[in-house]
Amino acid sequence: MTAVGTPAVGTPLETTANDQVSAARATWSAFRRNPLGLVSVGILLVLVLVGAFAPLLVDAPRGYGDQVLQAPSGAHWFGTDNLGRDIFAEVVWGARISIVVAALSSALAILIGVLVAVLGAYFPKADAVIGTVVDLCLALPVLPLMILVAALSGPSLTTVVLVIAFFSWPEVTRVVRSQALSVVRLPYMDAARLTGGSHVWIIRKHLLPAVAPVVVVSVVLTASRAVLTAASLAFLGLSDPNSWSWGRILYEAEQSGSMSSAWWTTLFPSLAMLALVVSATLISIAYNDARNPRTREEQ
């Protein structure tokens, strides 16, 4: 005879929590077996460390030099620009600003996008309005509007971060909202409501963990797109003129006319951006494969 008050099986909430922990462990185990994902993580970490420890690696590029437009050599690994400044120093210090802009703008976009997506999925009455606003934002020509807003606000680091974040959150909302809508209809969400938990508690303890894998992918992709967007704005002269970024290196090469005559002035900052964007994209692909049970079985 079964004892009174002792459940034969775990509650739906406990079962779901255990399933989420097991899925997270299986995902991490599968990701570690993917060499492409690990190499991409290594490349991304190297770029982040280069930006973080730029003052320890090389002096900040400033002033003028007497070796103008020198090709890459032992003295100047990446060559020099039209003012004789070392391009290696520019790329290293540009990594710091480029990654800071990507981190801040993507964090702000993720915060707004996830909050709007979760509220829209959890409260059906607000979802219609949120869905309309997101569709309208996604239909707008983003890059021209970014250029217009940045030009009117004036070139600064804060402006670039806010502009990129403001025009990036609708894409995050669209992706997270589709996942959240499928989660709120699951039985364990009904069980959480029946326990008498508040809306904030249910969202924080059950809805957010369920959409966390999609948020992780959105963080990586949003950050990589933010780097390209920041470089585009800097290339148009709409970034902070007092700080180095990969886009500013390209901008100065174009303004000086050395873009076509000195290939090294644009090659190395472009390769740095390419390495960051490709590694971030491959990480998201490897993570999605690791989350897929069928892919995990094939590995």
C-alpha positions as a Markdown table, in Angstrom:
| # | Residue | x | y | z |
|---|---|---|---|---|
| 1 | Met | 0.0 | 0.0 | 0.0 |
| 2 | Thr | 1.4 | 3.3 | -1.0 |
| 3 | Ala | 2.0 | 5.8 | 1.9 |
| 4 | Val | -0.3 | 8.7 | 2.0 |
| 5 | Gly | 1.3 | 12.0 | 0.8 |
| 6 | Thr | 4.2 | 10.3 | -1.0 |
| 7 | Pro | 4.0 | 10.8 | -4.7 |
| 8 | Ala | 4.9 | 7.8 | -6.9 |
| 9 | Val | 6.6 | 10.0 | -9.4 |
| 10 | Gly | 8.1 | 13.4 | -9.4 |
| 11 | Thr | 6.0 | 16.4 | -9.9 |
| 12 | Pro | 5.8 | 17.9 | -13.4 |
| 13 | Leu | 8.0 | 20.9 | -12.3 |
| 14 | Glu | 10.6 | 18.6 | -10.8 |
| 15 | Thr | 10.7 | 16.4 | -13.8 |
| 16 | Thr | 11.0 | 19.4 | -16.1 |
| 17 | Ala | 13.8 | 20.9 | -14.1 |
| 18 | Asn | 15.7 | 17.5 | -14.2 |
| 19 | Asp | 15.2 | 17.3 | -17.9 |
| 20 | Gln | 16.6 | 20.8 | -18.4 |
| 21 | Val | 19.7 | 19.9 | -16.4 |
| 22 | Ser | 20.2 | 16.7 | -18.3 |
| 23 | Ala | 19.7 | 18.4 | -21.7 |
| 24 | Ala | 22.2 | 21.1 | -20.7 |
| 25 | Arg | 24.8 | 18.5 | -19.8 |
| 26 | Ala | 24.2 | 16.5 | -23.0 |
| 27 | Thr | 24.5 | 19.7 | -25.0 |
| 28 | Trp | 27.8 | 20.7 | -23.4 |
| 29 | Ser | 29.2 | 17.2 | -23.9 |
| 30 | Ala | 28.2 | 17.2 | -27.5 |
| 31 | Phe | 29.7 | 20.7 | -28.1 |
| 32 | Arg | 33.0 | 19.6 | -26.7 |
| 33 | Arg | 33.2 | 16.8 | -29.2 |
| 34 | Asn | 32.8 | 19.3 | -32.1 |
| 35 | Pro | 36.4 | 20.4 | -33.0 |
| 36 | Leu | 35.0 | 23.2 | -35.3 |
| 37 | Gly | 33.1 | 24.7 | -32.4 |
| 38 | Leu | 36.0 | 24.5 | -30.0 |
| 39 | Val | 38.4 | 26.1 | -32.5 |
| 40 | Ser | 35.9 | 28.9 | -33.1 |
| 41 | Val | 35.6 | 29.5 | -29.3 |
| 42 | Gly | 39.4 | 29.6 | -29.2 |
| 43 | Ile | 39.6 | 32.2 | -31.9 |
| 44 | Leu | 36.9 | 34.3 | -30.3 |
| 45 | Leu | 38.7 | 34.1 | -26.9 |
| 46 | Val | 42.0 | 35.2 | -28.5 |
| 47 | Leu | 40.3 | 38.3 | -30.1 |
| 48 | Val | 38.7 | 39.2 | -26.7 |
| 49 | Leu | 42.0 | 38.8 | -24.9 |
| 50 | Val | 43.8 | 40.9 | -27.5 |
| 51 | Gly | 41.3 | 43.7 | -26.9 |
| 52 | Ala | 41.3 | 43.3 | -23.2 |
| 53 | Phe | 45.1 | 43.4 | -22.9 |
| 54 | Ala | 45.9 | 45.8 | -25.8 |
| 55 | Pro | 47.9 | 48.2 | -23.5 |
| 56 | Leu | 50.2 | 45.3 | -22.6 |
| 57 | Leu | 50.7 | 44.2 | -26.2 |
| 58 | Val | 51.6 | 47.4 | -28.0 |
| 59 | Asp | 51.5 | 51.1 | -27.5 |
| 60 | Ala | 48.5 | 53.0 | -28.7 |
| 61 | Pro | 48.9 | 54.4 | -32.2 |
| 62 | Arg | 49.3 | 58.2 | -32.1 |
| 63 | Gly | 51.1 | 61.0 | -33.8 |
| 64 | Tyr | 53.0 | 60.6 | -37.0 |
| 65 | Gly | 55.8 | 58.3 | -38.3 |
| 66 | Asp | 58.5 | 58.7 | -40.9 |
| 67 | Gln | 57.8 | 55.4 | -42.6 |
| 68 | Val | 54.7 | 56.1 | -44.6 |
| 69 | Leu | 52.8 | 53.3 | -46.3 |
| 70 | Gln | 55.5 | 50.7 | -45.6 |
| 71 | Ala | 54.6 | 47.1 | -46.5 |
| 72 | Pro | 54.4 | 44.5 | -43.8 |
| 73 | Ser | 57.9 | 43.7 | -42.5 |
| 74 | Gly | 59.7 | 42.6 | -39.3 |
| 75 | Ala | 59.6 | 46.1 | -37.9 |
| 76 | His | 55.9 | 46.6 | -38.8 |
| 77 | Trp | 54.1 | 43.3 | -39.0 |
| 78 | Phe | 51.0 | 44.7 | -40.6 |
| 79 | Gly | 52.7 | 47.6 | -42.4 |
| 80 | Thr | 52.1 | 51.3 | -41.8 |
| 81 | Asp | 49.3 | 53.7 | -42.9 |
| 82 | Asn | 49.5 | 57.0 | -44.7 |
| 83 | Leu | 50.7 | 58.9 | -41.6 |
| 84 | Gly | 53.4 | 56.3 | -40.7 |
| 85 | Arg | 51.4 | 54.7 | -37.9 |
| 86 | Asp | 51.8 | 51.0 | -37.2 |
| 87 | Ile | 48.7 | 49.1 | -38.5 |
| 88 | Phe | 49.3 | 46.2 | -36.1 |
| 89 | Ala | 48.8 | 48.6 | -33.2 |
| 90 | Glu | 45.7 | 50.0 | -34.8 |
| 91 | Val | 44.2 | 46.5 | -35.2 |
| 92 | Val | 45.0 | 45.5 | -31.7 |
| 93 | Trp | 43.6 | 48.7 | -30.2 |
| 94 | Gly | 40.7 | 48.6 | -32.6 |
| 95 | Ala | 39.8 | 45.1 | -31.2 |
| 96 | Arg | 39.1 | 46.7 | -27.9 |
| 97 | Ile | 36.6 | 49.3 | -29.1 |
| 98 | Ser | 35.0 | 46.9 | -31.6 |
| 99 | Ile | 34.4 | 44.2 | -29.0 |
| 100 | Val | 33.2 | 46.7 | -26.4 |
| 101 | Val | 30.7 | 48.1 | -28.9 |
| 102 | Ala | 29.6 | 44.6 | -29.8 |
| 103 | Ala | 29.3 | 43.5 | -26.2 |
| 104 | Leu | 27.4 | 46.6 | -25.0 |
| 105 | Ser | 25.0 | 46.9 | -27.9 |
| 106 | Ser | 24.2 | 43.2 | -28.1 |
| 107 | Ala | 23.7 | 43.0 | -24.3 |
| 108 | Leu | 21.2 | 45.9 | -24.5 |
| 109 | Ala | 19.5 | 44.5 | -27.6 |
| 110 | Ile | 19.2 | 41.0 | -25.9 |
| 111 | Leu | 17.8 | 42.6 | -22.7 |
| 112 | Ile | 15.1 | 44.5 | -24.5 |
| 113 | Gly | 14.4 | 41.7 | -27.0 |
| 114 | Val | 14.1 | 38.9 | -24.5 |
| 115 | Leu | 12.0 | 41.0 | -22.1 |
| 116 | Val | 9.5 | 42.0 | -24.9 |
| 117 | Ala | 9.4 | 38.5 | -26.3 |
| 118 | Val | 8.7 | 36.8 | -22.9 |
| 119 | Leu | 6.1 | 39.3 | -21.9 |
| 120 | Gly | 4.4 | 39.0 | -25.3 |
| 121 | Ala | 4.4 | 35.2 | -25.1 |
| 122 | Tyr | 3.2 | 35.0 | -21.5 |
| 123 | Phe | 0.4 | 37.7 | -21.8 |
| 124 | Pro | -1.7 | 36.9 | -24.9 |
| 125 | Lys | -3.4 | 40.4 | -24.9 |
| 126 | Ala | 0.0 | 42.1 | -25.3 |
| 127 | Asp | 1.3 | 39.7 | -27.9 |
| 128 | Ala | -0.8 | 41.1 | -30.7 |
| 129 | Val | 0.6 | 44.6 | -30.1 |
| 130 | Ile | 4.1 | 43.3 | -29.7 |
| 131 | Gly | 3.9 | 41.2 | -32.8 |
| 132 | Thr | 2.7 | 44.1 | -34.9 |
| 133 | Val | 5.5 | 46.4 | -33.6 |
| 134 | Val | 8.2 | 43.8 | -34.2 |
| 135 | Asp | 6.9 | 43.1 | -37.8 |
| 136 | Leu | 6.9 | 46.9 | -38.5 |
| 137 | Cys | 10.4 | 47.3 | -37.2 |
| 138 | Leu | 11.7 | 44.4 | -39.2 |
| 139 | Ala | 10.2 | 45.9 | -42.4 |
| 140 | Leu | 12.1 | 49.1 | -42.0 |
| 141 | Pro | 15.3 | 49.8 | -43.9 |
| 142 | Val | 17.6 | 49.4 | -41.0 |
| 143 | Leu | 21.0 | 50.6 | -42.2 |
| 144 | Pro | 19.8 | 53.9 | -43.8 |
| 145 | Leu | 17.9 | 54.6 | -40.6 |
| 146 | Met | 21.0 | 53.8 | -38.5 |
| 147 | Ile | 23.0 | 56.2 | -40.6 |
| 148 | Leu | 20.4 | 58.9 | -40.3 |
| 149 | Val | 20.1 | 58.6 | -36.5 |
| 150 | Ala | 23.9 | 58.4 | -36.0 |
| 151 | Ala | 24.5 | 61.4 | -38.2 |
| 152 | Leu | 21.8 | 63.5 | -36.4 |
| 153 | Ser | 23.1 | 62.4 | -32.9 |
| 154 | Gly | 26.7 | 63.1 | -33.6 |
| 155 | Pro | 29.6 | 60.6 | -33.7 |
| 156 | Ser | 30.3 | 59.0 | -30.3 |
| 157 | Leu | 30.7 | 55.6 | -28.8 |
| 158 | Thr | 27.4 | 56.0 | -26.9 |
| 159 | Thr | 25.5 | 56.9 | -30.0 |
| 160 | Val | 26.9 | 53.8 | -31.9 |
| 161 | Val | 25.9 | 51.5 | -29.0 |
| 162 | Leu | 22.4 | 52.9 | -28.7 |
| 163 | Val | 21.7 | 53.0 | -32.4 |
| 164 | Ile | 22.8 | 49.4 | -32.9 |
| 165 | Ala | 20.9 | 48.1 | -29.9 |
| 166 | Phe | 17.7 | 50.0 | -30.9 |
| 167 | Phe | 17.6 | 48.5 | -34.3 |
| 168 | Ser | 18.7 | 45.0 | -33.3 |
| 169 | Trp | 16.2 | 44.0 | -30.6 |
| 170 | Pro | 13.3 | 43.3 | -32.9 |
| 171 | Glu | 15.2 | 40.4 | -34.5 |
| 172 | Val | 16.0 | 39.0 | -31.0 |
| 173 | Thr | 12.3 | 39.4 | -30.1 |
| 174 | Arg | 11.2 | 37.5 | -33.2 |
| 175 | Val | 13.4 | 34.5 | -32.5 |
| 176 | Val | 12.9 | 34.3 | -28.7 |
| 177 | Arg | 9.1 | 34.9 | -29.0 |
| 178 | Ser | 8.6 | 32.0 | -31.3 |
| 179 | Gln | 10.3 | 29.7 | -28.8 |
| 180 | Ala | 8.5 | 31.2 | -25.8 |
| 181 | Leu | 5.1 | 30.8 | -27.5 |
| 182 | Ser | 5.6 | 27.1 | -27.8 |
| 183 | Val | 6.8 | 26.8 | -24.1 |
| 184 | Val | 3.9 | 28.6 | -22.5 |
| 185 | Arg | 1.5 | 26.0 | -23.9 |
| 186 | Leu | 3.3 | 23.1 | -22.3 |
| 187 | Pro | 1.7 | 21.2 | -19.3 |
| 188 | Tyr | 4.4 | 22.1 | -16.8 |
| 189 | Met | 3.6 | 25.8 | -17.3 |
| 190 | Asp | -0.1 | 25.1 | -16.4 |
| 191 | Ala | 1.2 | 23.2 | -13.4 |
| 192 | Ala | 3.3 | 26.2 | -12.4 |
| 193 | Arg | 0.2 | 28.4 | -12.5 |
| 194 | Leu | -1.8 | 26.0 | -10.5 |
| 195 | Thr | 0.7 | 26.1 | -7.7 |
| 196 | Gly | -0.2 | 29.7 | -7.2 |
| 197 | Gly | 3.1 | 31.2 | -8.2 |
| 198 | Ser | 3.3 | 34.8 | -9.3 |
| 199 | His | 3.8 | 35.8 | -12.9 |
| 200 | Val | 7.3 | 37.0 | -12.2 |
| 201 | Trp | 8.2 | 33.8 | -10.5 |
| 202 | Ile | 6.9 | 31.6 | -13.3 |
| 203 | Ile | 8.7 | 33.7 | -15.9 |
| 204 | Arg | 11.9 | 33.7 | -14.0 |
| 205 | Lys | 12.0 | 30.1 | -12.9 |
| 206 | His | 10.4 | 28.3 | -15.8 |
| 207 | Leu | 10.0 | 30.4 | -19.0 |
| 208 | Leu | 13.4 | 32.1 | -19.1 |
| 209 | Pro | 15.3 | 28.8 | -18.6 |
| 210 | Ala | 13.3 | 27.2 | -21.3 |
| 211 | Val | 14.2 | 29.9 | -23.9 |
| 212 | Ala | 17.8 | 30.3 | -22.6 |
| 213 | Pro | 19.4 | 28.1 | -25.4 |
| 214 | Val | 17.8 | 30.4 | -28.0 |
| 215 | Val | 19.0 | 33.5 | -26.1 |
| 216 | Val | 22.6 | 32.1 | -26.1 |
| 217 | Val | 22.6 | 31.8 | -29.9 |
| 218 | Ser | 21.0 | 35.3 | -30.2 |
| 219 | Val | 23.8 | 36.8 | -28.1 |
| 220 | Val | 26.5 | 35.4 | -30.3 |
| 221 | Leu | 24.9 | 36.3 | -33.6 |
| 222 | Thr | 23.8 | 39.8 | -32.4 |
| 223 | Ala | 27.3 | 40.6 | -31.2 |
| 224 | Ser | 28.8 | 39.5 | -34.6 |
| 225 | Arg | 26.3 | 41.6 | -36.5 |
| 226 | Ala | 27.0 | 44.5 | -34.2 |
| 227 | Val | 30.7 | 44.4 | -35.1 |
| 228 | Leu | 29.9 | 44.7 | -38.8 |
| 229 | Thr | 27.3 | 47.4 | -38.2 |
| 230 | Ala | 29.7 | 49.4 | -36.0 |
| 231 | Ala | 32.4 | 49.0 | -38.7 |
| 232 | Ser | 29.9 | 50.3 | -41.4 |
| 233 | Leu | 29.1 | 53.3 | -39.3 |
| 234 | Ala | 32.8 | 54.0 | -38.6 |
| 235 | Phe | 33.6 | 53.6 | -42.3 |
| 236 | Leu | 31.1 | 56.4 | -43.0 |
| 237 | Gly | 32.7 | 58.6 | -40.4 |
| 238 | Leu | 29.9 | 58.2 | -37.8 |
| 239 | Ser | 32.0 | 56.7 | -35.0 |
| 240 | Asp | 34.0 | 58.3 | -32.2 |
| 241 | Pro | 37.0 | 60.0 | -33.9 |
| 242 | Asn | 39.0 | 59.8 | -30.7 |
| 243 | Ser | 39.0 | 56.0 | -30.4 |
| 244 | Trp | 40.4 | 53.3 | -32.7 |
| 245 | Ser | 38.2 | 50.7 | -34.2 |
| 246 | Trp | 38.5 | 48.3 | -37.2 |
| 247 | Gly | 36.0 | 50.5 | -39.0 |
| 248 | Arg | 38.0 | 53.6 | -38.4 |
| 249 | Ile | 41.1 | 52.0 | -39.9 |
| 250 | Leu | 39.1 | 51.3 | -43.1 |
| 251 | Tyr | 37.7 | 54.9 | -43.0 |
| 252 | Glu | 41.1 | 56.5 | -42.8 |
| 253 | Ala | 42.4 | 54.2 | -45.6 |
| 254 | Glu | 39.6 | 55.3 | -47.8 |
| 255 | Gln | 39.9 | 59.0 | -46.9 |
| 256 | Ser | 43.7 | 59.0 | -47.6 |
| 257 | Gly | 43.3 | 57.1 | -50.9 |
| 258 | Ser | 45.6 | 54.3 | -49.8 |
| 259 | Met | 42.8 | 51.7 | -50.0 |
| 260 | Ser | 43.6 | 50.8 | -53.6 |
| 261 | Ser | 47.4 | 51.4 | -53.5 |
| 262 | Ala | 48.4 | 49.9 | -50.2 |
| 263 | Trp | 46.5 | 46.6 | -49.8 |
| 264 | Trp | 47.7 | 46.0 | -46.2 |
| 265 | Thr | 45.8 | 49.1 | -44.9 |
| 266 | Thr | 42.5 | 47.3 | -45.4 |
| 267 | Leu | 43.4 | 43.6 | -45.4 |
| 268 | Phe | 44.3 | 43.1 | -41.7 |
| 269 | Pro | 41.3 | 44.9 | -40.1 |
| 270 | Ser | 39.1 | 43.1 | -42.6 |
| 271 | Leu | 40.6 | 39.8 | -41.6 |
| 272 | Ala | 40.0 | 40.6 | -37.9 |
| 273 | Met | 36.4 | 41.3 | -38.5 |
| 274 | Leu | 36.1 | 38.2 | -40.7 |
| 275 | Ala | 37.6 | 36.0 | -38.0 |
| 276 | Leu | 35.2 | 37.4 | -35.3 |
| 277 | Val | 32.1 | 37.0 | -37.4 |
| 278 | Val | 32.9 | 33.6 | -38.8 |
| 279 | Ser | 33.9 | 32.2 | -35.4 |
| 280 | Ala | 30.7 | 33.6 | -33.8 |
| 281 | Thr | 28.6 | 32.0 | -36.6 |
| 282 | Leu | 30.4 | 28.7 | -36.3 |
| 283 | Ile | 29.9 | 28.7 | -32.6 |
| 284 | Ser | 26.1 | 29.2 | -33.0 |
| 285 | Ile | 26.0 | 26.4 | -35.6 |
| 286 | Ala | 28.0 | 24.0 | -33.4 |
| 287 | Tyr | 25.7 | 24.9 | -30.4 |
| 288 | Asn | 22.6 | 24.3 | -32.4 |
| 289 | Asp | 24.0 | 20.9 | -33.6 |
| 290 | Ala | 24.8 | 20.0 | -30.0 |
| 291 | Arg | 21.3 | 20.8 | -28.9 |
| 292 | Asn | 19.8 | 18.6 | -31.5 |
| 293 | Pro | 19.3 | 15.0 | -30.1 |
| 294 | Arg | 19.7 | 13.5 | -33.6 |
| 295 | Thr | 23.0 | 15.2 | -34.2 |
| 296 | Arg | 24.2 | 14.1 | -30.8 |
| 297 | Glu | 23.5 | 10.5 | -31.6 |
| 298 | Glu | 25.4 | 10.7 | -34.9 |
| 299 | Gln | 28.6 | 12.1 | -33.2 |
